[in-house]
Amino acid sequence: MNQPLAYIHPEAKIARNVVIEPFVTISKNVTIDEGSWIGPNVTIMEGARIGKNVKIFPGAVISAVPQDLKFGGEETTLEIGDNTVIRECVTLNRGTHATKKTSIGKDCLVMAYTHVAHDCHIGDNCILVNAVQLAGHVTIEDWAIIGGAAAVHQFVKIGAHTMVSGGSLVRKDVPPYTKAGREPLSYAGINSVGLRRRGFANEKIAEIQEIYRYIFLKGLNNSKALDLLEVEMSPSRERDEIINFFRSSDRGVMKGYTAR
């Protein structure tokens, strides 16, 4: 829809049935795919790549220049997958030379006032609740839910099917299938409710619970627990995913729960 009260750069590539509301600003080097809706007062800057059926609500700023003092004006992108919803006043920064892009997957919900910094990579079906703040180079895998006002340190990795408590300070990596809460952030069980909703069998959930008993509840250090898991538990996709997550962690993984 051609909106006379919006500014659209002539070099922007916008599908025919995209709806653009009044007072939108769209810069050059922007691509918006079919079926998307751009709400009033949205600003879309250079490097945005917006998929099909994306909804962007009023006041959002998409693909702004990174707040990284090392950024030298290089050409980078901000990618938003199909069917994702970006709510009011969200700020999404494009990438730097490090990874060349910031990406948000398909079917995500990014709620109001959330900030996603440069070079973050968010998987599919993720939910970032109101006012979540992601520093640069954060990775969030598929189906993760980050509670409201959580602040995530740069270079942190959050695994698939996790649930992070609202207001958390996330300084360490959060392994897949877990719930994370308390201060400092620590293991709060596995995300069994979320796993059941996504079709995981009870036997598979019990297997994941047993894996985390080895890691967090048997008093072993991580290295010893992972070695025992490989010896005593049968191989499975989930077992190997968890082991590889711990062994590849650069920042270290959150601690197990300890009663005070």
C-alpha positions in Angstrom: 0.0 0.0 0.0 1.4 3.4 -1.0 1.1 5.6 2.0 1.4 9.3 1.1 2.3 10.3 4.7 5.2 7.9 4.9 8.7 8.4 3.6 9.9 5.5 1.5 13.3 5.7 -0.2 13.0 4.9 -3.9 15.7 2.2 -3.7 13.8 0.3 -1.0 12.4 -3.1 -2.2 8.9 -3.5 -0.9 6.4 -6.2 -1.9 3.1 -5.0 -3.4 0.8 -6.1 -0.6 2.9 -4.7 2.3 0.8 -2.3 4.4 2.7 0.8 5.5 0.9 3.2 8.0 1.4 7.0 8.2 4.7 8.5 9.4 6.8 5.5 8.7 10.4 6.2 7.5 12.1 3.5 5.3 15.7 4.0 4.1 17.5 2.6 1.1 18.9 -0.9 1.1 15.8 -2.3 2.8 13.8 -5.3 1.7 10.3 -6.1 3.0 8.6 -9.2 1.8 4.9 -9.8 1.1 2.1 -9.7 3.7 4.0 -7.6 6.2 2.5 -4.7 8.2 4.5 -1.7 9.2 2.7 0.3 11.9 2.7 4.1 12.4 5.9 5.9 13.4 8.2 2.9 12.7 11.7 3.7 11.5 13.4 1.1 9.2 17.0 2.0 8.5 19.6 0.7 6.0 20.3 -3.1 6.0 16.9 -4.3 7.1 15.7 -7.6 5.6 12.1 -8.2 6.7 10.4 -11.5 5.8 6.8 -12.4 5.0 3.8 -11.6 7.2 5.9 -9.7 9.8 4.1 -7.2 12.0 6.0 -4.2 13.4 4.2 -2.0 15.9 4.4 1.7 16.4 7.6 3.3 17.6 10.0 0.5 16.7 13.4 1.3 15.3 14.7 -1.5 13.0 18.3 -1.9 11.8 19.8 1.1 13.5 23.6 1.5 13.5 25.2 -0.6 16.3 26.0 1.0 19.6 29.5 -0.4 19.3 32.4 2.0 19.2 34.3 -0.4 17.0 31.7 -0.1 14.2 33.2 1.5 11.2 30.2 2.0 8.9 30.6 -1.4 7.2 27.6 -2.8 5.2 25.8 -5.2 7.5 22.2 -6.4 7.9 19.3 -7.0 10.3 17.2 -10.0 9.3 13.7 -10.8 10.6 12.1 -14.1 9.8 8.6 -14.8 8.5 5.6 -14.4 10.8 7.5 -12.6 13.5 5.9 -9.9 15.6 7.9 -6.8 16.8 5.9 -4.8 19.4 6.0 -1.2 20.4 9.3 0.7 20.8 11.5 -2.3 20.2 15.1 -1.4 19.0 16.9 -3.9 16.8 20.5 -3.0 15.8 22.2 -4.4 12.7 25.5 -6.4 12.8 29.1 -5.4 12.7 32.1 -6.8 10.9 32.2 -9.7 13.4 29.3 -11.6 12.0 27.9 -9.2 9.4 24.3 -9.5 10.6 21.9 -9.5 13.5 19.1 -12.1 13.0 15.7 -13.0 14.4 14.1 -16.2 13.3 10.6 -17.2 12.2 7.5 -17.1 14.4 9.1 -15.1 17.1 7.4 -12.5 19.5 9.6 -9.6 20.6 7.5 -7.6 23.1 7.5 -3.9 23.8 10.7 -2.0 24.8 13.0 -4.9 24.1 16.5 -4.1 22.8 18.5 -6.5 20.6 22.1 -5.4 20.1 24.5 -6.0 17.2 25.4 -9.5 16.1 22.7 -11.2 18.2 21.2 -14.4 16.7 17.8 -15.5 17.8 16.3 -18.8 16.6 12.7 -19.7 15.6 9.7 -19.6 17.9 11.4 -17.5 20.6 9.6 -15.1 22.9 11.3 -12.0 24.4 9.0 -10.5 27.0 8.7 -6.8 27.7 11.9 -4.8 28.2 14.4 -7.7 27.7 17.8 -6.2 27.1 20.3 -8.2 24.9 23.9 -7.1 24.7 26.0 -7.8 21.6 26.8 -11.3 20.3 24.1 -13.1 22.3 22.8 -16.3 20.8 19.3 -17.6 21.7 18.3 -21.0 20.3 14.8 -22.1 19.1 11.8 -22.1 21.4 13.5 -20.1 24.2 11.4 -17.8 26.4 13.2 -14.9 28.1 11.1 -13.3 31.0 10.4 -9.6 31.2 13.2 -7.1 32.1 15.9 -9.8 31.9 19.3 -8.4 31.0 21.7 -10.7 29.1 25.5 -10.2 29.1 27.4 -10.0 25.8 28.4 -13.3 24.2 26.0 -15.4 26.4 24.4 -18.4 24.7 20.9 -19.5 25.8 19.9 -23.0 24.7 16.8 -24.3 23.0 13.5 -24.8 25.0 14.8 -22.8 27.9 12.8 -20.5 30.2 14.6 -17.6 31.9 12.9 -16.0 34.8 11.8 -12.3 34.6 14.2 -9.8 35.9 17.2 -12.1 35.7 20.8 -11.0 35.2 22.1 -13.6 32.7 25.9 -13.6 33.0 26.5 -17.2 32.1 25.3 -19.6 29.4 21.9 -21.3 30.0 21.9 -25.0 28.8 19.0 -26.4 26.7 15.7 -27.6 28.2 16.2 -25.9 31.5 14.5 -23.2 33.6 16.8 -20.5 35.0 16.1 -18.2 37.9 17.2 -16.7 41.3 20.3 -14.5 41.8 22.9 -15.4 40.9 21.2 -17.2 38.0 21.1 -20.9 38.6 19.4 -24.1 37.6 15.7 -24.3 38.6 14.7 -27.6 37.0 13.9 -28.6 33.4 11.2 -26.8 31.4 8.9 -29.8 31.5 5.7 -27.8 30.9 7.2 -26.3 27.7 8.5 -29.6 26.5 5.1 -31.3 26.9 3.4 -28.5 25.0 5.9 -29.1 22.1 5.2 -32.9 22.0 8.1 -34.4 24.0 7.1 -37.8 25.3 7.2 -38.4 29.1 10.1 -40.9 28.6 12.2 -38.2 26.8 11.4 -35.6 29.5 12.5 -38.2 32.2 15.7 -38.8 30.3 16.5 -35.1 30.2 15.8 -34.8 33.9 18.2 -37.7 34.6 20.9 -36.0 32.5 20.6 -32.8 34.6 20.7 -34.8 37.9 24.2 -36.0 36.9 25.3 -32.4 36.1 23.7 -30.3 38.9 22.4 -32.6 41.7 25.1 -35.3 42.3 27.8 -33.0 43.6 30.1 -33.6 40.6 32.1 -31.0 38.7 31.0 -30.5 35.2 33.9 -32.3 33.6 33.3 -35.5 35.7 29.5 -35.3 35.2 29.9 -35.2 31.4 32.3 -38.1 31.4 29.9 -40.2 33.5 27.0 -39.3 31.2 28.9 -40.6 28.2 29.7 -43.9 30.0 26.4 -44.5 31.9 23.6 -43.1 29.7 22.7 -44.3 26.2 23.4 -42.0 23.3 20.6 -39.7 22.2 20.2 -36.4 20.4 19.3 -34.6 23.6 22.2 -36.2 25.6 24.7 -35.2 23.0 23.2 -31.7 22.5 23.6 -31.0 26.3 27.1 -32.4 26.5 28.2 -30.4 23.5 26.6 -27.3 24.9 28.6 -27.5 28.1 31.9 -28.4 26.4 31.6 -25.6 23.8 30.7 -22.9 26.3 33.1 -19.9 26.3 31.6 -17.9 29.2 30.8 -20.9 31.4 27.4 -22.4 32.3 25.1 -21.2 35.1 25.5 -23.0 38.4 23.3 -25.7 40.0 20.9 -24.7 42.7 22.4 -24.5 46.2 20.1 -23.9 49.2 21.1 -20.9 51.4 
